[in-house]
């Protein structure tokens, strides 16, 4: 029987990787970390990787974190969604 609430696909707490892409530059990594830190607090720099696109115009920033709830995950994605410097995220 369904009560209209979709089943939770991720079990918390869990390790999770956020990936976001935008125009290359030092401010992209800083903005992405700002969003993640606003929700989770401190993030270890060793948990962050930056990869340039083949032409070098864009960068992909991955941040590996430990989430304790779906709310944390959603709040970070909402922050990414509202940031015009981030053109793509998963």
C-alpha positions as CSV (number, residue, x, y, z in Angstrom):
1,X,0.0,0.0,0.0
2,X,1.4,3.4,-0.9
3,X,0.9,6.5,1.2
4,X,2.1,8.9,-1.5
5,X,5.7,9.1,-0.1
6,X,8.4,7.6,-2.4
7,X,10.6,5.0,-0.8
8,X,14.0,6.1,0.5
9,X,16.6,4.8,-1.9
10,X,19.7,5.9,0.2
11,X,20.3,4.6,3.7
12,X,21.7,7.1,6.1
13,X,24.3,7.7,7.5
14,X,26.3,7.2,4.3
15,X,29.4,8.3,2.4
16,X,28.3,10.4,-0.7
17,X,30.0,12.1,-3.6
18,X,28.7,15.4,-4.9
19,X,29.9,16.5,-8.4
20,X,29.4,19.9,-9.9
21,X,30.7,21.6,-13.1
22,X,31.1,25.2,-14.1
23,X,33.5,27.6,-15.8
24,X,37.1,26.9,-14.9
25,X,38.6,29.1,-12.2
26,X,39.5,29.1,-8.5
27,X,36.2,30.6,-7.5
28,X,34.2,27.5,-8.7
29,X,35.8,25.2,-6.2
30,X,35.4,27.8,-3.4
31,X,31.7,28.3,-4.2
32,X,31.0,24.6,-4.2
33,X,32.8,24.1,-0.9
34,X,30.9,27.1,0.5
35,X,27.6,25.4,-0.2
36,X,28.7,22.0,1.2
37,X,30.2,23.6,4.3
38,X,27.1,25.7,4.9
39,X,25.2,22.4,5.5
40,X,27.9,20.0,6.8
41,X,30.5,22.3,8.5
42,X,34.1,21.5,7.9
43,X,35.1,19.5,4.8
44,X,38.6,18.1,4.5
45,X,40.5,19.4,1.4
46,X,41.7,15.9,0.7
47,X,38.0,15.0,0.0
48,X,37.9,17.4,-3.0
49,X,39.1,16.7,-6.5
50,X,39.1,19.1,-9.4
51,X,39.3,18.0,-13.1
52,X,39.4,20.3,-16.1
53,X,37.4,19.5,-19.2
54,X,39.3,18.5,-22.3
55,X,39.3,22.0,-23.7
56,X,39.9,23.6,-20.3
57,X,36.9,25.8,-20.4
58,X,35.1,23.9,-17.6
59,X,36.0,22.2,-14.4
60,X,34.4,19.3,-12.5
61,X,34.6,19.5,-8.7
62,X,33.9,16.3,-6.7
63,X,33.4,16.5,-3.0
64,X,33.3,13.3,-0.9
65,X,31.4,13.7,2.3
66,X,29.6,11.8,5.1
67,X,25.8,12.5,5.2
68,X,23.6,11.7,8.1
69,X,20.2,12.5,6.5
70,X,18.4,13.0,3.3
71,X,17.8,16.6,4.4
72,X,21.5,17.4,4.2
73,X,21.7,16.0,0.7
74,X,18.7,18.0,-0.5
75,X,19.9,21.2,1.0
76,X,23.2,21.0,-0.8
77,X,21.6,20.2,-4.1
78,X,19.2,23.1,-3.6
79,X,22.2,25.4,-3.0
80,X,23.8,24.1,-6.2
81,X,20.5,24.7,-8.1
82,X,20.4,28.3,-7.0
83,X,24.0,29.1,-7.9
84,X,24.3,30.4,-11.5
85,X,28.1,29.6,-11.6
86,X,27.2,25.9,-11.4
87,X,26.0,24.7,-14.8
88,X,25.7,21.0,-14.0
89,X,25.5,18.8,-10.9
90,X,24.8,15.2,-9.8
